[in-house]
Amino acid sequence: MGLLPYVNLILGEIWAGVDIHKEEVGDNLAACIWEPSLVKKNAIIAATEAVCLVLSIDQTVKNVRTPSGGQMPGLPGMQ
């Protein structure tokens, strides 16, 4: 099946979707299958938030820690 649903979308068949009963691409409008755009919007928002969280954790792990005492090593006059 692979790319067949995408080919149908490119050709302008906006209601093309996978019919799991027939195992082929079918007309979702005729089958009364409507996926609101709100579901897609929420999925994109959730994915974006997850990526931001992963990136912020990555930055936290990468931060260089100072030795105990809070001073940066090698600064003159702070011994």
C-alpha positions, 0 to 999 in steps of 0.5 A: 500500500505504501505511498498510494494514499499520498499519490491520491492526495497529490492528484487532488482526491482530498477525501482519499483514505485507507479502507481497513475492511477492503485493504485499499484506498477508498473515499472517506466522504462516502464512508462517512469518515470525517477527521476534523482538522482540530485533531491534526492541529492538536497532534502538531501542537503536542508534537511541537511541545514534546520536541521543545521539552526534549531540546530543553532537557538536552540543553540542561544535560549539556551545561558545564557544571562549576566545581563546588564553591561556585567559582569558575576555575582559572579566574585570576584574583579569586583564590 
